[in-house]
Amino acid sequence: MQKACLYETRAEDAERLARIAQTDEERLAYLQIAAVWREISRTRRQLLEGKPEH
């Protein structure tokens, strides 16, 4: 689960960057990056647990 924690940490980092972003465009980009990291983490966790995606 170490990698899953890494993905969550990266998502949190991107969310922090979104909070200090200077433009709406930059904020949106960081939030999209965070969403991708969270999706990677969720998908990886499901694959490791052997659960199909819904």
PDB file of N, CA, C and O in Angstrom, chain B, residues numbered from 101:
ATOM      1  N   MET B 101       0.806  -1.202   0.000  1.00  0.00           N
ATOM      2  CA  MET B 101       0.000   0.000   0.000  1.00  0.00           C
ATOM      3  C   MET B 101       0.851   1.268   0.000  1.00  0.00           C
ATOM      4  O   MET B 101       0.315   2.376   0.022  1.00  0.00           O
ATOM      5  N   GLN B 102       2.158   1.111  -0.025  1.00  0.00           N
ATOM      6  CA  GLN B 102       3.022   2.284   0.006  1.00  0.00           C
ATOM      7  C   GLN B 102       2.770   3.190  -1.199  1.00  0.00           C
ATOM      8  O   GLN B 102       2.733   4.412  -1.054  1.00  0.00           O
ATOM      9  N   LYS B 103       2.595   2.604  -2.385  1.00  0.00           N
ATOM     10  CA  LYS B 103       2.338   3.418  -3.574  1.00  0.00           C
ATOM     11  C   LYS B 103       1.007   4.145  -3.470  1.00  0.00           C
ATOM     12  O   LYS B 103       0.897   5.298  -3.887  1.00  0.00           O
ATOM     13  N   ALA B 104      -0.001   3.488  -2.919  1.00  0.00           N
ATOM     14  CA  ALA B 104      -1.308   4.134  -2.766  1.00  0.00           C
ATOM     15  C   ALA B 104      -1.166   5.381  -1.900  1.00  0.00           C
ATOM     16  O   ALA B 104      -1.765   6.418  -2.185  1.00  0.00           O
ATOM     17  N   CYS B 105      -0.373   5.270  -0.845  1.00  0.00           N
ATOM     18  CA  CYS B 105      -0.135   6.435   0.012  1.00  0.00           C
ATOM     19  C   CYS B 105       0.580   7.533  -0.767  1.00  0.00           C
ATOM     20  O   CYS B 105       0.289   8.715  -0.585  1.00  0.00           O
ATOM     21  N   LEU B 106       1.497   7.153  -1.620  1.00  0.00           N
ATOM     22  CA  LEU B 106       2.213   8.127  -2.440  1.00  0.00           C
ATOM     23  C   LEU B 106       1.244   8.859  -3.357  1.00  0.00           C
ATOM     24  O   LEU B 106       1.341  10.076  -3.514  1.00  0.00           O
ATOM     25  N   TYR B 107       0.311   8.132  -3.965  1.00  0.00           N
ATOM     26  CA  TYR B 107      -0.656   8.767  -4.856  1.00  0.00           C
ATOM     27  C   TYR B 107      -1.543   9.736  -4.092  1.00  0.00           C
ATOM     28  O   TYR B 107      -1.840  10.825  -4.582  1.00  0.00           O
ATOM     29  N   GLU B 108      -1.967   9.347  -2.892  1.00  0.00           N
ATOM     30  CA  GLU B 108      -2.790  10.239  -2.071  1.00  0.00           C
ATOM     31  C   GLU B 108      -2.003  11.481  -1.668  1.00  0.00           C
ATOM     32  O   GLU B 108      -2.542  12.587  -1.650  1.00  0.00           O
ATOM     33  N   THR B 109      -0.727  11.292  -1.345  1.00  0.00           N
ATOM     34  CA  THR B 109       0.125  12.425  -0.981  1.00  0.00           C
ATOM     35  C   THR B 109       0.262  13.386  -2.151  1.00  0.00           C
ATOM     36  O   THR B 109       0.216  14.603  -1.970  1.00  0.00           O
ATOM     37  N   ARG B 110       0.428  12.848  -3.336  1.00  0.00           N
ATOM     38  CA  ARG B 110       0.529  13.710  -4.519  1.00  0.00           C
ATOM     39  C   ARG B 110      -0.767  14.477  -4.759  1.00  0.00           C
ATOM     40  O   ARG B 110      -0.742  15.641  -5.157  1.00  0.00           O
ATOM     41  N   ALA B 111      -1.897  13.818  -4.516  1.00  0.00           N
ATOM     42  CA  ALA B 111      -3.187  14.484  -4.658  1.00  0.00           C
ATOM     43  C   ALA B 111      -3.302  15.621  -3.644  1.00  0.00           C
ATOM     44  O   ALA B 111      -3.764  16.712  -3.979  1.00  0.00           O
ATOM     45  N   GLU B 112      -2.888  15.367  -2.425  1.00  0.00           N
ATOM     46  CA  GLU B 112      -2.930  16.404  -1.389  1.00  0.00           C
ATOM     47  C   GLU B 112      -2.004  17.566  -1.745  1.00  0.00           C
ATOM     48  O   GLU B 112      -2.353  18.727  -1.533  1.00  0.00           O
ATOM     49  N   ASP B 113      -0.839  17.259  -2.280  1.00  0.00           N
ATOM     50  CA  ASP B 113       0.090  18.313  -2.705  1.00  0.00           C
ATOM     51  C   ASP B 113      -0.542  19.181  -3.792  1.00  0.00           C
ATOM     52  O   ASP B 113      -0.433  20.406  -3.754  1.00  0.00           O
ATOM     53  N   ALA B 114      -1.196  18.551  -4.750  1.00  0.00           N
ATOM     54  CA  ALA B 114      -1.838  19.293  -5.832  1.00  0.00           C
ATOM     55  C   ALA B 114      -2.971  20.168  -5.283  1.00  0.00           C
ATOM     56  O   ALA B 114      -3.173  21.291  -5.745  1.00  0.00           O
ATOM     57  N   GLU B 115      -3.700  19.653  -4.305  1.00  0.00           N
ATOM     58  CA  GLU B 115      -4.768  20.455  -3.693  1.00  0.00           C
ATOM     59  C   GLU B 115      -4.198  21.652  -2.949  1.00  0.00           C
ATOM     60  O   GLU B 115      -4.781  22.736  -2.975  1.00  0.00           O
ATOM     61  N   ARG B 116      -3.061  21.463  -2.284  1.00  0.00           N
ATOM     62  CA  ARG B 116      -2.395  22.586  -1.607  1.00  0.00           C
ATOM     63  C   ARG B 116      -1.977  23.646  -2.620  1.00  0.00           C
ATOM     64  O   ARG B 116      -2.150  24.842  -2.389  1.00  0.00           O
ATOM     65  N   LEU B 117      -1.433  23.199  -3.726  1.00  0.00           N
ATOM     66  CA  LEU B 117      -1.021  24.136  -4.769  1.00  0.00           C
ATOM     67  C   LEU B 117      -2.231  24.868  -5.343  1.00  0.00           C
ATOM     68  O   LEU B 117      -2.141  26.048  -5.682  1.00  0.00           O
ATOM     69  N   ALA B 118      -3.347  24.180  -5.450  1.00  0.00           N
ATOM     70  CA  ALA B 118      -4.572  24.820  -5.949  1.00  0.00           C
ATOM     71  C   ALA B 118      -5.012  25.945  -5.017  1.00  0.00           C
ATOM     72  O   ALA B 118      -5.498  26.983  -5.468  1.00  0.00           O
ATOM     73  N   ARG B 119      -4.838  25.731  -3.719  1.00  0.00           N
ATOM     74  CA  ARG B 119      -5.244  26.754  -2.749  1.00  0.00           C
ATOM     75  C   ARG B 119      -4.406  28.025  -2.856  1.00  0.00           C
ATOM     76  O   ARG B 119      -4.890  29.115  -2.551  1.00  0.00           O
ATOM     77  N   ILE B 120      -3.161  27.893  -3.285  1.00  0.00           N
ATOM     78  CA  ILE B 120      -2.302  29.082  -3.379  1.00  0.00           C
ATOM     79  C   ILE B 120      -2.125  29.571  -4.819  1.00  0.00           C
ATOM     80  O   ILE B 120      -1.375  30.512  -5.075  1.00  0.00           O
ATOM     81  N   ALA B 121      -2.817  28.926  -5.745  1.00  0.00           N
ATOM     82  CA  ALA B 121      -2.715  29.322  -7.154  1.00  0.00           C
ATOM     83  C   ALA B 121      -3.152  30.775  -7.321  1.00  0.00           C
ATOM     84  O   ALA B 121      -4.015  31.264  -6.591  1.00  0.00           O
ATOM     85  N   GLN B 122      -2.553  31.447  -8.277  1.00  0.00           N
ATOM     86  CA  GLN B 122      -2.828  32.862  -8.466  1.00  0.00           C
ATOM     87  C   GLN B 122      -3.941  33.133  -9.473  1.00  0.00           C
ATOM     88  O   GLN B 122      -4.527  34.215  -9.478  1.00  0.00           O
ATOM     89  N   THR B 123      -4.229  32.162 -10.317  1.00  0.00           N
ATOM     90  CA  THR B 123      -5.290  32.360 -11.303  1.00  0.00           C
ATOM     91  C   THR B 123      -6.283  31.208 -11.221  1.00  0.00           C
ATOM     92  O   THR B 123      -5.959  30.125 -10.732  1.00  0.00           O
ATOM     93  N   ASP B 124      -7.483  31.455 -11.701  1.00  0.00           N
ATOM     94  CA  ASP B 124      -8.498  30.401 -11.730  1.00  0.00           C
ATOM     95  C   ASP B 124      -8.058  29.251 -12.623  1.00  0.00           C
ATOM     96  O   ASP B 124      -8.317  28.086 -12.319  1.00  0.00           O
ATOM     97  N   GLU B 125      -7.394  29.580 -13.721  1.00  0.00           N
ATOM     98  CA  GLU B 125      -6.924  28.545 -14.653  1.00  0.00           C
ATOM     99  C   GLU B 125      -5.913  27.620 -13.970  1.00  0.00           C
ATOM    100  O   GLU B 125      -5.976  26.398 -14.105  1.00  0.00           O
ATOM    101  N   GLU B 126      -4.992  28.227 -13.241  1.00  0.00           N
ATOM    102  CA  GLU B 126      -3.982  27.460 -12.521  1.00  0.00           C
ATOM    103  C   GLU B 126      -4.645  26.610 -11.420  1.00  0.00           C
ATOM    104  O   GLU B 126      -4.285  25.448 -11.233  1.00  0.00           O
ATOM    105  N   ARG B 127      -5.586  27.178 -10.716  1.00  0.00           N
ATOM    106  CA  ARG B 127      -6.316  26.470  -9.654  1.00  0.00           C
ATOM    107  C   ARG B 127      -7.036  25.255 -10.234  1.00  0.00           C
ATOM    108  O   ARG B 127      -6.966  24.160  -9.676  1.00  0.00           O
ATOM    109  N   LEU B 128      -7.716  25.451 -11.339  1.00  0.00           N
ATOM    110  CA  LEU B 128      -8.437  24.357 -11.988  1.00  0.00           C
ATOM    111  C   LEU B 128      -7.475  23.248 -12.425  1.00  0.00           C
ATOM    112  O   LEU B 128      -7.770  22.063 -12.265  1.00  0.00           O
ATOM    113  N   ALA B 129      -6.341  23.635 -12.968  1.00  0.00           N
ATOM    114  CA  ALA B 129      -5.358  22.646 -13.419  1.00  0.00           C
ATOM    115  C   ALA B 129      -4.881  21.785 -12.254  1.00  0.00           C
ATOM    116  O   ALA B 129      -4.797  20.563 -12.379  1.00  0.00           O
ATOM    117  N   TYR B 130      -4.568  22.413 -11.122  1.00  0.00           N
ATOM    118  CA  TYR B 130      -4.119  21.650  -9.954  1.00  0.00           C
ATOM    119  C   TYR B 130      -5.224  20.747  -9.407  1.00  0.00           C
ATOM    120  O   TYR B 130      -4.952  19.627  -8.974  1.00  0.00           O
ATOM    121  N   LEU B 131      -6.459  21.225  -9.425  1.00  0.00           N
ATOM    122  CA  LEU B 131      -7.561  20.388  -8.957  1.00  0.00           C
ATOM    123  C   LEU B 131      -7.778  19.193  -9.880  1.00  0.00           C
ATOM    124  O   LEU B 131      -8.127  18.106  -9.419  1.00  0.00           O
ATOM    125  N   GLN B 132      -7.574  19.390 -11.172  1.00  0.00           N
ATOM    126  CA  GLN B 132      -7.683  18.275 -12.114  1.00  0.00           C
ATOM    127  C   GLN B 132      -6.572  17.260 -11.886  1.00  0.00           C
ATOM    128  O   GLN B 132      -6.800  16.053 -11.960  1.00  0.00           O
ATOM    129  N   ILE B 133      -5.384  17.747 -11.613  1.00  0.00           N
ATOM    130  CA  ILE B 133      -4.261  16.854 -11.317  1.00  0.00           C
ATOM    131  C   ILE B 133      -4.559  16.042 -10.060  1.00  0.00           C
ATOM    132  O   ILE B 133      -4.312  14.836 -10.024  1.00  0.00           O
ATOM    133  N   ALA B 134      -5.087  16.697  -9.032  1.00  0.00           N
ATOM    134  CA  ALA B 134      -5.438  16.002  -7.796  1.00  0.00           C
ATOM    135  C   ALA B 134      -6.480  14.919  -8.068  1.00  0.00           C
ATOM    136  O   ALA B 134      -6.386  13.815  -7.533  1.00  0.00           O
ATOM    137  N   ALA B 135      -7.460  15.232  -8.891  1.00  0.00           N
ATOM    138  CA  ALA B 135      -8.501  14.254  -9.210  1.00  0.00           C
ATOM    139  C   ALA B 135      -7.911  13.032  -9.918  1.00  0.00           C
ATOM    140  O   ALA B 135      -8.325  11.901  -9.663  1.00  0.00           O
ATOM    141  N   VAL B 136      -6.961  13.262 -10.792  1.00  0.00           N
ATOM    142  CA  VAL B 136      -6.318  12.145 -11.499  1.00  0.00           C
ATOM    143  C   VAL B 136      -5.553  11.263 -10.516  1.00  0.00           C
ATOM    144  O   VAL B 136      -5.653  10.038 -10.583  1.00  0.00           O
ATOM    145  N   TRP B 137      -4.791  11.869  -9.603  1.00  0.00           N
ATOM    146  CA  TRP B 137      -4.045  11.082  -8.620  1.00  0.00           C
ATOM    147  C   TRP B 137      -4.989  10.269  -7.746  1.00  0.00           C
ATOM    148  O   TRP B 137      -4.702   9.116  -7.427  1.00  0.00           O
ATOM    149  N   ARG B 138      -6.116  10.864  -7.356  1.00  0.00           N
ATOM    150  CA  ARG B 138      -7.085  10.139  -6.521  1.00  0.00           C
ATOM    151  C   ARG B 138      -7.695   8.969  -7.309  1.00  0.00           C
ATOM    152  O   ARG B 138      -7.920   7.896  -6.750  1.00  0.00           O
ATOM    153  N   GLU B 139      -7.957   9.175  -8.582  1.00  0.00           N
ATOM    154  CA  GLU B 139      -8.513   8.109  -9.414  1.00  0.00           C
ATOM    155  C   GLU B 139      -7.497   6.975  -9.584  1.00  0.00           C
ATOM    156  O   GLU B 139      -7.863   5.800  -9.549  1.00  0.00           O
ATOM    157  N   ILE B 140      -6.242   7.323  -9.767  1.00  0.00           N
ATOM    158  CA  ILE B 140      -5.191   6.307  -9.864  1.00  0.00           C
ATOM    159  C   ILE B 140      -5.140   5.499  -8.574  1.00  0.00           C
ATOM    160  O   ILE B 140      -5.070   4.271  -8.607  1.00  0.00           O
ATOM    161  N   SER B 141      -5.174   6.184  -7.452  1.00  0.00           N
ATOM    162  CA  SER B 141      -5.128   5.515  -6.158  1.00  0.00           C
ATOM    163  C   SER B 141      -6.331   4.584  -5.978  1.00  0.00           C
ATOM    164  O   SER B 141      -6.174   3.440  -5.551  1.00  0.00           O
ATOM    165  N   ARG B 142      -7.526   5.074  -6.304  1.00  0.00           N
ATOM    166  CA  ARG B 142      -8.742   4.282  -6.154  1.00  0.00           C
ATOM    167  C   ARG B 142      -8.708   3.046  -7.065  1.00  0.00           C
ATOM    168  O   ARG B 142      -9.032   1.940  -6.633  1.00  0.00           O
ATOM    169  N   THR B 143      -8.318   3.245  -8.313  1.00  0.00           N
ATOM    170  CA  THR B 143      -8.267   2.138  -9.270  1.00  0.00           C
ATOM    171  C   THR B 143      -7.239   1.102  -8.847  1.00  0.00           C
ATOM    172  O   THR B 143      -7.502  -0.099  -8.913  1.00  0.00           O
ATOM    173  N   ARG B 144      -6.078   1.554  -8.414  1.00  0.00           N
ATOM    174  CA  ARG B 144      -5.032   0.636  -7.978  1.00  0.00           C
ATOM    175  C   ARG B 144      -5.494  -0.183  -6.772  1.00  0.00           C
ATOM    176  O   ARG B 144      -5.263  -1.390  -6.697  1.00  0.00           O
ATOM    177  N   ARG B 145      -6.150   0.497  -5.834  1.00  0.00           N
ATOM    178  CA  ARG B 145      -6.661  -0.196  -4.647  1.00  0.00           C
ATOM    179  C   ARG B 145      -7.677  -1.260  -5.047  1.00  0.00           C
ATOM    180  O   ARG B 145      -7.653  -2.370  -4.515  1.00  0.00           O
ATOM    181  N   GLN B 146      -8.565  -0.934  -5.976  1.00  0.00           N
ATOM    182  CA  GLN B 146      -9.559  -1.904  -6.444  1.00  0.00           C
ATOM    183  C   GLN B 146      -8.892  -3.093  -7.124  1.00  0.00           C
ATOM    184  O   GLN B 146      -9.293  -4.238  -6.915  1.00  0.00           O
ATOM    185  N   LEU B 147      -7.893  -2.827  -7.925  1.00  0.00           N
ATOM    186  CA  LEU B 147      -7.198  -3.912  -8.610  1.00  0.00           C
ATOM    187  C   LEU B 147      -6.484  -4.834  -7.626  1.00  0.00           C
ATOM    188  O   LEU B 147      -6.490  -6.055  -7.786  1.00  0.00           O
ATOM    189  N   LEU B 148      -5.872  -4.236  -6.611  1.00  0.00           N
ATOM    190  CA  LEU B 148      -5.175  -5.047  -5.608  1.00  0.00           C
ATOM    191  C   LEU B 148      -6.160  -5.873  -4.788  1.00  0.00           C
ATOM    192  O   LEU B 148      -5.835  -6.978  -4.352  1.00  0.00           O
ATOM    193  N   GLU B 149      -7.346  -5.348  -4.579  1.00  0.00           N
ATOM    194  CA  GLU B 149      -8.350  -6.072  -3.809  1.00  0.00           C
ATOM    195  C   GLU B 149      -9.136  -7.045  -4.673  1.00  0.00           C
ATOM    196  O   GLU B 149      -9.897  -7.867  -4.162  1.00  0.00           O
ATOM    197  N   GLY B 150      -8.947  -6.949  -6.003  1.00  0.00           N
ATOM    198  CA  GLY B 150      -9.635  -7.853  -6.903  1.00  0.00           C
ATOM    199  C   GLY B 150     -11.088  -7.511  -7.121  1.00  0.00           C
ATOM    200  O   GLY B 150     -11.875  -8.371  -7.515  1.00  0.00           O
ATOM    201  N   LYS B 151     -11.459  -6.264  -6.871  1.00  0.00           N
ATOM    202  CA  LYS B 151     -12.849  -5.839  -7.064  1.00  0.00           C
ATOM    203  C   LYS B 151     -12.995  -5.189  -8.434  1.00  0.00           C
ATOM    204  O   LYS B 151     -12.168  -4.366  -8.827  1.00  0.00           O
ATOM    205  N   PRO B 152     -14.043  -5.556  -9.157  1.00  0.00           N
ATOM    206  CA  PRO B 152     -14.284  -4.899 -10.456  1.00  0.00           C
ATOM    207  C   PRO B 152     -14.751  -3.461 -10.256  1.00  0.00           C
ATOM    208  O   PRO B 152     -15.350  -3.128  -9.234  1.00  0.00           O
ATOM    209  N   GLU B 153     -14.474  -2.621 -11.236  1.00  0.00           N
ATOM    210  CA  GLU B 153     -14.937  -1.233 -11.178  1.00  0.00           C
ATOM    211  C   GLU B 153     -16.416  -1.170 -11.429  1.00  0.00           C
ATOM    212  O   GLU B 153     -16.960  -1.995 -12.163  1.00  0.00           O
ATOM    213  N   HIS B 154     -17.080  -0.200 -10.827  1.00  0.00           N
ATOM    214  CA  HIS B 154     -18.530  -0.001 -11.019  1.00  0.00           C
ATOM    215  C   HIS B 154     -18.748   1.186 -11.883  1.00  0.00           C
ATOM    216  O   HIS B 154     -19.891   1.537 -12.174  1.00  0.00           O
TER     217      HIS B 154
END
